[in-house]
Amino acid sequence: MAVLEIRTYPDPVLKERGREVTEFGEELHRLLDDMADTMAKAEGLGLAANQVGETLRLFLMDVPDGEGQRTGIVEVINPRILARRGEIKYEEGCLSFPELYEPVIRANEVELAYQDRHGQEQRIKAKGLAAICIQHEFDHLEGITFLDRLSPLKRKVALRDYMRNNRDDIEEKQFRTKARAKRAEPQVVSPG
């Protein structure tokens, strides 16, 4: 198992919609295990596949239950939110926006259908922080970040502050992203 690089804003993969997972074999299991290691090391409550550069419809969560315990890692593949009820305002953060926290309004309860790592259908009902986490991670799979849930003015101010506070890291990551893209381009070799 490995700790993966967490992609941070403005990495373009964060705005990509994930593809349905169709293969439930060893490769998927390795990715889920690596994501669990990554989320634990980063001390996150949730982690979506595109946050580690994989445009797949899956996320993990491990949320405190309010009594000092955690839910344990829940692996959510190909999720569908079936119902949303109530409203809650919560100051959210995101591993892809280090040290940025903003209040976001979400449903207080959700009902979720998804597949587990073996492709078996599952359903859960969640309230409070677990419901918030599900909606936050589900948004990632749609290419939506929690800042997209803010008013245009609040989003602009938050992004300005984030960019200012993380300028050096952002420039380095943009350089690495461009280098990664260049390596992925097919090389044209002229016949000798």
Phi and psi in degrees as a GROMACS rama.xvg file:
@    title "Ramachandran Plot"
@    xaxis  label "Phi"
@    yaxis  label "Psi"
@TYPE xy
-139.977  156.759  ALA-2
-93.5108  124.421  VAL-3
-92.8078  160.398  LEU-4
-74.7796  129.084  GLU-5
-87.511  121.675  ILE-6
-74.8725  134.944  ARG-7
-118.257  157.209  THR-8
-58.3822  135.607  TYR-9
-102.064  33.4207  PRO-10
-54.2372  126.345  ASP-11
-63.2738  -21.7231  PRO-12
-62.5638  -23.9967  VAL-13
-69.0921  -17.443  LEU-14
-101.542  5.08889  LYS-15
-91.0216  141.143  GLU-16
-81.8918  135.296  ARG-17
-72.8382  151.147  GLY-18
-89.467  148.123  ARG-19
-58.6599  141.861  GLU-20
-85.2571  127.915  VAL-21
-119.129  -19.6363  THR-22
-108.706  125.795  GLU-23
-114.305  40.1661  PHE-24
-100.668  -156.28  GLY-25
-58.4104  -39.8861  GLU-26
-62.3029  -43.4738  GLU-27
-64.4711  -43.5539  LEU-28
-61.6761  -40.1308  HIS-29
-63.5871  -43.7761  ARG-30
-61.2306  -45.9692  LEU-31
-60.2881  -42.99  LEU-32
-64.8407  -42.3228  ASP-33
-65.2859  -38.9519  ASP-34
-65.4028  -37.3035  MET-35
-63.2931  -43.549  ALA-36
-61.7566  -42.0353  ASP-37
-64.9448  -46.3504  THR-38
-63.2948  -41.0618  MET-39
-65.1135  -44.3131  ALA-40
-63.7726  -37.4442  LYS-41
-81.8616  -4.95194  ALA-42
57.3808  41.5533  GLU-43
-91.5352  161.464  GLY-44
-92.3675  -23.3418  LEU-45
-155.366  159.513  GLY-46
-154.539  124.306  LEU-47
-97.6924  153.886  ALA-48
-57.5557  -39.8929  ALA-49
-68.4811  -17.311  ASN-50
-71.4119  -15.3585  GLN-51
-115.319  21.0219  VAL-52
86.3273  8.49222  GLY-53
-108.629  119.012  GLU-54
-89.7701  68.8109  THR-55
-122.681  154.778  LEU-56
-87.2594  77.21  ARG-57
-154.27  149.437  LEU-58
-149.455  163.62  PHE-59
-117.28  155.092  LEU-60
-147.612  150.327  MET-61
-151.217  97.9396  ASP-62
-114.413  138.993  VAL-63
-60.2619  142.627  PRO-64
-95.1573  5.20595  ASP-65
95.2456  -13.6287  GLY-66
-115.089  23.2877  GLU-67
84.2533  -2.52393  GLY-68
-102.12  168.682  GLN-69
-116.882  160.058  ARG-70
-68.145  -20.6485  THR-71
83.9068  160.842  GLY-72
-68.3491  124.985  ILE-73
-110.163  121.877  VAL-74
-97.2849  120.116  GLU-75
-117.847  115.764  VAL-76
-121.031  135.712  ILE-77
50.9201  54.5967  ASN-78
-73.0326  153.077  PRO-79
-136.693  122.442  ARG-80
-82.6611  118.784  ILE-81
-90.464  -30.6546  LEU-82
-154.976  148.116  ALA-83
-132.367  135.349  ARG-84
-138.198  148.167  ARG-85
71.0198  -175.733  GLY-86
-147.885  141.786  GLU-87
-145.471  142.624  ILE-88
-109.169  127.576  LYS-89
-142.633  140.506  TYR-90
-80.2256  106.257  GLU-91
-94.8065  152.042  GLU-92
-126.79  177.656  GLY-93
-156.114  137.051  CYS-94
-62.0729  -22.5669  LEU-95
-87.0659  -3.17471  SER-96
-133.069  71.0045  PHE-97
-52.7744  134.228  PRO-98
64.1685  20.9218  GLU-99
-113.614  128.019  LEU-100
-134.15  132.725  TYR-101
-142.813  144.21  GLU-102
-72.7149  132.596  PRO-103
-130.22  140.721  VAL-104
-96.3715  127.506  ILE-105
-139.209  173.362  ARG-106
-69.8238  143.425  ALA-107
-81.2156  -22.3895  ASN-108
-135.115  141.632  GLU-109
-136.583  152.738  VAL-110
-117.105  128.493  GLU-111
-126.742  133.624  LEU-112
-110.106  141.177  ALA-113
-162.264  176.925  TYR-114
-111.73  149.514  GLN-115
-90.529  -174.633  ASP-116
-63.4698  -15.7272  ARG-117
-101.631  4.08589  HIS-118
86.9235  4.89413  GLY-119
-78.8098  137.446  GLN-120
-69.666  138.092  GLU-121
-135.494  159.722  GLN-122
-141.187  142.009  ARG-123
-140.862  153.653  ILE-124
-113.317  135.896  LYS-125
-135.205  148.548  ALA-126
-127.387  160.436  LYS-127
59.2725  -131.561  GLY-128
-61.0064  -37.9626  LEU-129
-62.9102  -41.2124  ALA-130
-65.2597  -40.3953  ALA-131
-61.7992  -45.8552  ILE-132
-61.3032  -45.1377  CYS-133
-57.6298  -46.9261  ILE-134
-66.9428  -39.1761  GLN-135
-61.6247  -49.0868  HIS-136
-70.5303  -37.4416  GLU-137
-59.0314  -42.5427  PHE-138
-56.6542  -42.5058  ASP-139
-54.899  -40.786  HIS-140
-66.4471  -20.7996  LEU-141
-93.4537  -0.500572  GLU-142
80.7967  24.1288  GLY-143
-113.234  132.515  ILE-144
-102.42  165.577  THR-145
-63.8074  -23.7761  PHE-146
-69.1751  -26.1128  LEU-147
-66.7905  -14.8087  ASP-148
-88.0811  -2.47433  ARG-149
-91.4311  164.268  LEU-150
-64.8524  155.995  SER-151
-54.5449  -40.2717  PRO-152
-68.2072  -46.116  LEU-153
-62.6632  -39.4396  LYS-154
-62.2453  -44.2804  ARG-155
-61.871  -44.8251  LYS-156
-66.1293  -44.5515  VAL-157
-62.5205  -44.0071  ALA-158
-66.0476  -39.8415  LEU-159
-60.5249  -46.9396  ARG-160
-65.4088  -42.2948  ASP-161
-60.9017  -47.4892  TYR-162
-63.3026  -41.258  MET-163
-64.226  -44.6726  ARG-164
-74.7766  -18.6025  ASN-165
-122.694  21.4414  ASN-166
-51.4948  -50.0147  ARG-167
-63.6079  -45.2186  ASP-168
-63.6561  -40.6148  ASP-169
-64.1876  -44.7727  ILE-170
-62.0642  -41.426  GLU-171
-65.1314  -43.0393  GLU-172
-69.0058  -34.8366  LYS-173
-64.464  -39.6391  GLN-174
-62.3776  -45.2096  PHE-175
-65.5033  -37.3705  ARG-176
-63.6395  -43.9642  THR-177
-64.0584  -41.1308  LYS-178
-63.8331  -41.104  ALA-179
-62.7192  -42.1631  ARG-180
-65.765  -39.3599  ALA-181
-65.3281  -40.4226  LYS-182
-64.4998  -29.8901  ARG-183
-78.9346  -17.329  ALA-184
-68.8026  140.678  GLU-185
-66.6925  138.215  PRO-186
-91.5207  130.609  GLN-187
-90.3047  122.849  VAL-188
-115.914  124.846  VAL-189
-80.0936  141.675  SER-190
-61.545  140.925  PRO-191
